[in-house]
């Protein structure tokens, strides 16, 4: 009998709640002793058990290091169960001596970027904002998405309890749009980002979210212009089950894209080039880093696939229809939708968890090699 690739202890980095994930993460960090410096970035709001929420910022290694690996988790709340596990796995391996940081390299972990969504098992924050569509200039006219406007009522009906006939008509409208415009343009309309329908999918907001304000503070302190930085933003939901796709949203022909391709090779996919599981989007966190990164830095999204995109969109549509922005009293329906969304973005199966950790370790190693070797 072959032994498992990873032990039960290694897989125990996956948690079942935001509070458990944060506690386990901070416990692992404490084992690093003086090598790590942690602080909590406050977040207004409470979790479902009335727990306090925070984004945890941890620096590991030399504070003056010129090369920095950055790992972000839970930009999309519920996706944090995966991201937190990858972060905790790295910390455990460092504290046990399995791996060591080379001189000149430090690690910055930002745990729970959107802690409200993490705690409540939603992709969005307490305002219904998709943090990964929120990084736009709100002093300028907001991006327009006529495709979403056309589909808004079909995607998330405004009726509290739409009848079966209406739901059938909505599905017919969506299928007609898909057949007319094709899969790429359909996904672009639905998920590219919109700033008009606050109860809708992929809503970028009308102002800066709490998560954005905290990340901007982190970014300012990081001083990317003076360092070589490798950002790995951990996400789930798109692509084949367990596959970890490296998505790069740096502009075509940019130094950032060239750096990503140099470090990660042919595994890099490019939404703007049409070869990614993701379509181009507005308001990504990436763009804030792009503006301040030097030519030997890059930002990639490590996206772990779960279930087919049609099922993902169905779950999100139901989530937005049943669970409106803000904290609400639990009901049988909202709990059913919560568990459905949790499974969609975090398949708590050993095979999937093993794929995540092994790929996470590989990508972290490639990033560190790229930073140190140029």
VONU-578869 format. One record per residue (C-alpha): x, y, z; residue number from 1. Coordinates in nm, 3 decimals. Example, Ala and Ser with C-alpha at 12.3 -4.5 7.8 and 13.67 -1.06 7.14 Angstrom:
// residues 2
> 1.230 | -0.450 | 0.780 | 1
> 1.367 | -0.106 | 0.714 | 2
// end
This chain:
// residues 374
> 0.000 | 0.000 | 0.000 | 1
> 0.141 | 0.337 | -0.099 | 2
> 0.147 | 0.598 | 0.176 | 3
> -0.040 | 0.928 | 0.122 | 4
> 0.154 | 1.207 | -0.045 | 5
> 0.076 | 1.433 | 0.250 | 6
> 0.012 | 1.335 | 0.611 | 7
> -0.304 | 1.411 | 0.804 | 8
> -0.107 | 1.665 | 1.002 | 9
> -0.003 | 1.844 | 0.684 | 10
> -0.364 | 1.849 | 0.563 | 11
> -0.477 | 1.986 | 0.901 | 12
> -0.387 | 2.337 | 0.779 | 13
> -0.735 | 2.341 | 0.622 | 14
> -0.988 | 2.486 | 0.866 | 15
> -1.367 | 2.475 | 0.889 | 16
> -1.431 | 2.837 | 0.991 | 17
> -1.275 | 3.182 | 0.969 | 18
> -1.205 | 3.188 | 1.344 | 19
> -1.037 | 2.848 | 1.336 | 20
> -0.828 | 2.947 | 1.033 | 21
> -0.713 | 3.272 | 1.194 | 22
> -0.633 | 3.102 | 1.524 | 23
> -0.436 | 2.823 | 1.355 | 24
> -0.252 | 3.070 | 1.133 | 25
> -0.148 | 3.293 | 1.425 | 26
> -0.051 | 2.987 | 1.627 | 27
> 0.179 | 2.872 | 1.349 | 28
> 0.326 | 3.222 | 1.320 | 29
> 0.401 | 3.233 | 1.694 | 30
> 0.619 | 2.922 | 1.653 | 31
> 0.855 | 3.128 | 1.434 | 32
> 0.949 | 3.342 | 1.735 | 33
> 1.137 | 3.665 | 1.662 | 34
> 1.170 | 3.579 | 1.293 | 35
> 0.808 | 3.690 | 1.244 | 36
> 0.636 | 4.019 | 1.322 | 37
> 0.257 | 4.017 | 1.318 | 38
> -0.007 | 4.284 | 1.351 | 39
> -0.382 | 4.296 | 1.306 | 40
> -0.541 | 4.546 | 1.069 | 41
> -0.881 | 4.626 | 1.225 | 42
> -1.199 | 4.557 | 1.034 | 43
> -1.538 | 4.700 | 1.130 | 44
> -1.800 | 4.427 | 1.153 | 45
> -1.858 | 4.098 | 1.332 | 46
> -1.865 | 3.735 | 1.231 | 47
> -2.163 | 3.499 | 1.260 | 48
> -2.062 | 3.402 | 1.616 | 49
> -2.016 | 3.773 | 1.700 | 50
> -1.640 | 3.728 | 1.668 | 51
> -1.413 | 4.023 | 1.593 | 52
> -1.277 | 4.047 | 1.239 | 53
> -0.930 | 4.150 | 1.125 | 54
> -0.680 | 4.115 | 0.846 | 55
> -0.355 | 3.970 | 0.979 | 56
> -0.030 | 4.107 | 0.838 | 57
> 0.283 | 3.901 | 0.903 | 58
> 0.639 | 3.983 | 0.800 | 59
> 0.887 | 3.695 | 0.814 | 60
> 1.259 | 3.761 | 0.785 | 61
> 1.481 | 4.067 | 0.744 | 62
> 1.272 | 4.389 | 0.750 | 63
> 1.524 | 4.544 | 0.508 | 64
> 1.515 | 4.256 | 0.259 | 65
> 1.531 | 4.363 | -0.107 | 66
> 1.339 | 4.058 | -0.231 | 67
> 0.992 | 3.990 | -0.092 | 68
> 0.743 | 3.709 | -0.150 | 69
> 0.385 | 3.822 | -0.083 | 70
> 0.094 | 3.582 | -0.031 | 71
> -0.264 | 3.714 | -0.017 | 72
> -0.562 | 3.512 | 0.103 | 73
> -0.940 | 3.569 | 0.110 | 74
> -0.965 | 3.863 | -0.128 | 75
> -1.284 | 3.676 | -0.214 | 76
> -1.383 | 3.588 | 0.143 | 77
> -1.499 | 3.227 | 0.121 | 78
> -1.198 | 3.141 | -0.096 | 79
> -0.985 | 3.204 | 0.213 | 80
> -1.015 | 2.844 | 0.334 | 81
> -0.773 | 2.750 | 0.057 | 82
> -0.551 | 3.058 | 0.079 | 83
> -0.517 | 3.040 | 0.455 | 84
> -0.410 | 2.675 | 0.429 | 85
> -0.135 | 2.756 | 0.179 | 86
> -0.010 | 3.041 | 0.400 | 87
> -0.017 | 2.827 | 0.713 | 88
> 0.159 | 2.541 | 0.533 | 89
> 0.445 | 2.775 | 0.441 | 90
> 0.473 | 2.901 | 0.799 | 91
> 0.478 | 2.548 | 0.940 | 92
> 0.750 | 2.439 | 0.699 | 93
> 0.958 | 2.741 | 0.796 | 94
> 0.915 | 2.687 | 1.170 | 95
> 0.998 | 2.315 | 1.144 | 96
> 1.315 | 2.384 | 0.946 | 97
> 1.195 | 2.194 | 0.639 | 98
> 1.271 | 2.507 | 0.440 | 99
> 1.469 | 2.821 | 0.518 | 100
> 1.469 | 3.171 | 0.377 | 101
> 1.783 | 3.261 | 0.183 | 102
> 1.962 | 3.580 | 0.289 | 103
> 1.798 | 3.888 | 0.141 | 104
> 1.453 | 3.728 | 0.100 | 105
> 1.156 | 3.803 | 0.325 | 106
> 0.793 | 3.690 | 0.322 | 107
> 0.484 | 3.904 | 0.369 | 108
> 0.161 | 3.720 | 0.445 | 109
> -0.170 | 3.906 | 0.431 | 110
> -0.423 | 3.670 | 0.586 | 111
> -0.794 | 3.735 | 0.543 | 112
> -0.799 | 4.037 | 0.311 | 113
> -1.181 | 4.024 | 0.322 | 114
> -1.241 | 3.878 | 0.670 | 115
> -1.615 | 3.952 | 0.663 | 116
> -1.667 | 3.741 | 0.352 | 117
> -1.436 | 3.475 | 0.496 | 118
> -1.637 | 3.456 | 0.820 | 119
> -1.979 | 3.462 | 0.654 | 120
> -1.880 | 3.235 | 0.362 | 121
> -1.946 | 3.493 | 0.092 | 122
> -1.724 | 3.617 | -0.190 | 123
> -1.828 | 3.976 | -0.125 | 124
> -1.784 | 4.207 | 0.174 | 125
> -2.048 | 4.345 | 0.411 | 126
> -2.156 | 4.600 | 0.149 | 127
> -2.193 | 4.341 | -0.125 | 128
> -1.870 | 4.466 | -0.286 | 129
> -1.646 | 4.230 | -0.478 | 130
> -1.308 | 4.346 | -0.345 | 131
> -1.142 | 4.223 | -0.664 | 132
> -1.346 | 4.472 | -0.870 | 133
> -1.305 | 4.758 | -0.621 | 134
> -0.964 | 4.890 | -0.730 | 135
> -1.080 | 5.161 | -0.968 | 136
> -1.042 | 5.540 | -0.955 | 137
> -1.367 | 5.654 | -0.796 | 138
> -1.291 | 6.018 | -0.882 | 139
> -1.341 | 5.928 | -1.249 | 140
> -1.648 | 5.796 | -1.435 | 141
> -1.686 | 5.431 | -1.342 | 142
> -1.645 | 5.154 | -1.600 | 143
> -1.963 | 5.076 | -1.789 | 144
> -2.082 | 4.721 | -1.850 | 145
> -2.379 | 4.725 | -2.090 | 146
> -2.377 | 4.346 | -2.113 | 147
> -2.437 | 4.308 | -1.741 | 148
> -2.706 | 4.576 | -1.752 | 149
> -2.890 | 4.374 | -2.014 | 150
> -2.870 | 4.058 | -1.802 | 151
> -2.899 | 4.205 | -1.451 | 152
> -3.262 | 4.114 | -1.385 | 153
> -3.216 | 3.765 | -1.525 | 154
> -2.903 | 3.702 | -1.317 | 155
> -3.037 | 3.828 | -0.982 | 156
> -3.414 | 3.889 | -0.985 | 157
> -3.533 | 4.179 | -0.771 | 158
> -3.839 | 3.978 | -0.663 | 159
> -3.798 | 3.831 | -0.315 | 160
> -3.948 | 3.498 | -0.422 | 161
> -3.952 | 3.473 | -0.803 | 162
> -4.195 | 3.215 | -0.935 | 163
> -4.094 | 2.919 | -1.149 | 164
> -4.217 | 3.080 | -1.470 | 165
> -3.998 | 3.387 | -1.416 | 166
> -3.694 | 3.173 | -1.339 | 167
> -3.744 | 2.979 | -1.661 | 168
> -3.766 | 3.302 | -1.862 | 169
> -3.449 | 3.427 | -1.694 | 170
> -3.260 | 3.113 | -1.792 | 171
> -3.384 | 3.144 | -2.147 | 172
> -3.259 | 3.504 | -2.164 | 173
> -2.916 | 3.404 | -2.036 | 174
> -2.889 | 3.113 | -2.280 | 175
> -2.995 | 3.337 | -2.568 | 176
> -2.721 | 3.588 | -2.479 | 177
> -2.466 | 3.308 | -2.454 | 178
> -2.561 | 3.165 | -2.792 | 179
> -2.557 | 3.506 | -2.957 | 180
> -2.231 | 3.637 | -2.811 | 181
> -2.031 | 3.324 | -2.724 | 182
> -1.880 | 3.200 | -2.396 | 183
> -1.601 | 3.461 | -2.373 | 184
> -1.826 | 3.766 | -2.416 | 185
> -2.090 | 3.610 | -2.192 | 186
> -1.839 | 3.566 | -1.909 | 187
> -1.704 | 3.916 | -1.974 | 188
> -2.053 | 4.065 | -1.936 | 189
> -2.138 | 3.864 | -1.626 | 190
> -1.808 | 3.859 | -1.434 | 191
> -1.593 | 4.137 | -1.581 | 192
> -1.714 | 4.382 | -1.316 | 193
> -2.008 | 4.621 | -1.283 | 194
> -2.071 | 4.934 | -1.074 | 195
> -2.444 | 4.986 | -1.113 | 196
> -2.632 | 4.705 | -0.938 | 197
> -2.543 | 4.689 | -0.568 | 198
> -2.725 | 4.359 | -0.513 | 199
> -2.576 | 4.210 | -0.827 | 200
> -2.283 | 3.986 | -0.909 | 201
> -1.924 | 4.114 | -0.929 | 202
> -2.023 | 4.460 | -0.800 | 203
> -1.724 | 4.692 | -0.764 | 204
> -1.889 | 4.945 | -0.533 | 205
> -1.918 | 5.323 | -0.533 | 206
> -1.619 | 5.387 | -0.309 | 207
> -1.322 | 5.219 | -0.146 | 208
> -1.400 | 4.909 | 0.058 | 209
> -1.250 | 4.840 | 0.401 | 210
> -1.039 | 4.565 | 0.248 | 211
> -0.902 | 4.805 | -0.013 | 212
> -0.810 | 5.065 | 0.250 | 213
> -0.622 | 4.802 | 0.451 | 214
> -0.443 | 4.670 | 0.142 | 215
> -0.343 | 5.021 | 0.038 | 216
> -0.179 | 5.064 | 0.378 | 217
> 0.007 | 4.736 | 0.334 | 218
> 0.113 | 4.834 | -0.016 | 219
> 0.244 | 5.173 | 0.092 | 220
> 0.457 | 5.017 | 0.367 | 221
> 0.588 | 4.748 | 0.133 | 222
> 0.761 | 5.009 | -0.085 | 223
> 0.751 | 4.802 | -0.403 | 224
> 0.957 | 5.053 | -0.600 | 225
> 1.260 | 4.979 | -0.383 | 226
> 1.224 | 4.601 | -0.389 | 227
> 1.177 | 4.302 | -0.616 | 228
> 0.836 | 4.162 | -0.525 | 229
> 0.657 | 3.839 | -0.616 | 230
> 0.287 | 3.851 | -0.531 | 231
> 0.082 | 3.531 | -0.528 | 232
> -0.289 | 3.601 | -0.481 | 233
> -0.466 | 3.279 | -0.380 | 234
> -0.811 | 3.211 | -0.527 | 235
> -1.048 | 2.924 | -0.602 | 236
> -1.342 | 2.847 | -0.828 | 237
> -1.222 | 2.867 | -1.189 | 238
> -1.070 | 2.587 | -1.393 | 239
> -1.053 | 2.206 | -1.367 | 240
> -1.087 | 2.043 | -1.026 | 241
> -0.768 | 2.087 | -0.823 | 242
> -0.569 | 2.247 | -1.104 | 243
> -0.367 | 2.549 | -0.993 | 244
> -0.357 | 2.794 | -1.284 | 245
> -0.114 | 3.087 | -1.279 | 246
> -0.307 | 3.385 | -1.415 | 247
> -0.121 | 3.703 | -1.505 | 248
> -0.313 | 4.026 | -1.562 | 249
> -0.010 | 4.243 | -1.632 | 250
> -0.055 | 4.428 | -1.963 | 251
> 0.065 | 4.257 | -2.278 | 252
> 0.431 | 4.334 | -2.359 | 253
> 0.486 | 4.479 | -2.008 | 254
> 0.794 | 4.410 | -1.789 | 255
> 0.563 | 4.251 | -1.530 | 256
> 0.434 | 3.994 | -1.778 | 257
> 0.786 | 3.923 | -1.902 | 258
> 0.901 | 3.868 | -1.543 | 259
> 0.610 | 3.631 | -1.472 | 260
> 0.685 | 3.429 | -1.785 | 261
> 1.055 | 3.417 | -1.695 | 262
> 0.988 | 3.293 | -1.343 | 263
> 0.694 | 3.058 | -1.403 | 264
> 0.746 | 2.960 | -1.766 | 265
> 0.475 | 2.834 | -1.998 | 266
> 0.237 | 2.773 | -1.705 | 267
> 0.146 | 3.143 | -1.706 | 268
> -0.191 | 3.219 | -1.866 | 269
> -0.301 | 3.563 | -1.985 | 270
> -0.668 | 3.670 | -1.978 | 271
> -0.596 | 3.951 | -2.224 | 272
> -0.457 | 3.690 | -2.462 | 273
> -0.759 | 3.462 | -2.432 | 274
> -0.577 | 3.153 | -2.301 | 275
> -0.688 | 3.168 | -1.936 | 276
> -0.980 | 3.025 | -1.740 | 277
> -1.041 | 3.391 | -1.646 | 278
> -1.157 | 3.674 | -1.871 | 279
> -1.019 | 4.032 | -1.842 | 280
> -1.169 | 4.221 | -1.549 | 281
> -1.194 | 4.574 | -1.412 | 282
> -1.086 | 4.684 | -1.066 | 283
> -0.852 | 4.398 | -0.977 | 284
> -0.624 | 4.416 | -0.672 | 285
> -0.345 | 4.342 | -0.919 | 286
> -0.370 | 4.686 | -1.074 | 287
> -0.279 | 4.866 | -0.750 | 288
> 0.043 | 4.664 | -0.733 | 289
> 0.116 | 4.709 | -1.104 | 290
> 0.125 | 5.087 | -1.058 | 291
> 0.410 | 5.075 | -0.806 | 292
> 0.605 | 4.761 | -0.901 | 293
> 0.949 | 4.776 | -1.055 | 294
> 1.044 | 4.585 | -1.373 | 295
> 1.172 | 4.280 | -1.180 | 296
> 0.846 | 4.223 | -0.996 | 297
> 0.519 | 4.057 | -1.088 | 298
> 0.175 | 3.973 | -0.959 | 299
> 0.006 | 3.641 | -1.035 | 300
> -0.319 | 3.484 | -0.925 | 301
> -0.292 | 3.119 | -0.829 | 302
> -0.643 | 2.997 | -0.911 | 303
> -0.745 | 2.649 | -0.796 | 304
> -1.028 | 2.493 | -0.993 | 305
> -1.329 | 2.338 | -0.826 | 306
> -1.651 | 2.271 | -1.020 | 307
> -1.783 | 2.381 | -1.365 | 308
> -1.838 | 2.752 | -1.418 | 309
> -2.208 | 2.706 | -1.491 | 310
> -2.251 | 2.563 | -1.141 | 311
> -2.037 | 2.842 | -0.995 | 312
> -2.258 | 3.109 | -1.151 | 313
> -2.573 | 2.929 | -1.038 | 314
> -2.447 | 2.922 | -0.678 | 315
> -2.346 | 3.288 | -0.688 | 316
> -2.679 | 3.396 | -0.834 | 317
> -2.868 | 3.211 | -0.563 | 318
> -2.639 | 3.352 | -0.295 | 319
> -2.703 | 3.709 | -0.410 | 320
> -3.076 | 3.650 | -0.435 | 321
> -3.111 | 3.497 | -0.088 | 322
> -2.836 | 3.669 | 0.113 | 323
> -2.841 | 4.045 | 0.067 | 324
> -2.555 | 4.277 | 0.176 | 325
> -2.497 | 4.301 | 0.550 | 326
> -2.541 | 4.068 | 0.844 | 327
> -2.879 | 3.897 | 0.853 | 328
> -3.058 | 3.653 | 1.076 | 329
> -2.993 | 3.293 | 0.979 | 330
> -3.265 | 3.091 | 0.810 | 331
> -3.285 | 2.742 | 0.667 | 332
> -3.264 | 2.889 | 0.317 | 333
> -2.964 | 3.112 | 0.389 | 334
> -2.782 | 2.825 | 0.561 | 335
> -2.845 | 2.597 | 0.263 | 336
> -2.705 | 2.863 | 0.029 | 337
> -2.405 | 2.923 | 0.257 | 338
> -2.310 | 2.556 | 0.260 | 339
> -2.362 | 2.533 | -0.115 | 340
> -2.128 | 2.827 | -0.175 | 341
> -1.871 | 2.691 | 0.070 | 342
> -1.856 | 2.359 | -0.116 | 343
> -1.831 | 2.538 | -0.452 | 344
> -1.521 | 2.734 | -0.347 | 345
> -1.374 | 2.490 | -0.097 | 346
> -1.415 | 2.118 | -0.174 | 347
> -1.306 | 1.976 | 0.162 | 348
> -1.174 | 1.653 | 0.010 | 349
> -0.823 | 1.513 | 0.073 | 350
> -0.748 | 1.482 | -0.300 | 351
> -0.831 | 1.848 | -0.366 | 352
> -0.649 | 1.963 | -0.052 | 353
> -0.339 | 1.766 | -0.150 | 354
> -0.339 | 1.915 | -0.500 | 355
> -0.365 | 2.264 | -0.349 | 356
> -0.076 | 2.224 | -0.107 | 357
> 0.158 | 2.054 | -0.354 | 358
> 0.093 | 2.313 | -0.625 | 359
> 0.116 | 2.593 | -0.370 | 360
> 0.457 | 2.471 | -0.257 | 361
> 0.575 | 2.444 | -0.617 | 362
> 0.465 | 2.796 | -0.712 | 363
> 0.616 | 2.943 | -0.395 | 364
> 0.945 | 2.772 | -0.479 | 365
> 0.938 | 2.908 | -0.835 | 366
> 0.867 | 3.258 | -0.705 | 367
> 1.156 | 3.244 | -0.459 | 368
> 1.393 | 3.111 | -0.725 | 369
> 1.286 | 3.390 | -0.957 | 370
> 1.341 | 3.656 | -0.691 | 371
> 1.685 | 3.528 | -0.596 | 372
> 1.816 | 3.437 | -0.941 | 373
> 1.666 | 3.716 | -1.150 | 374
// end
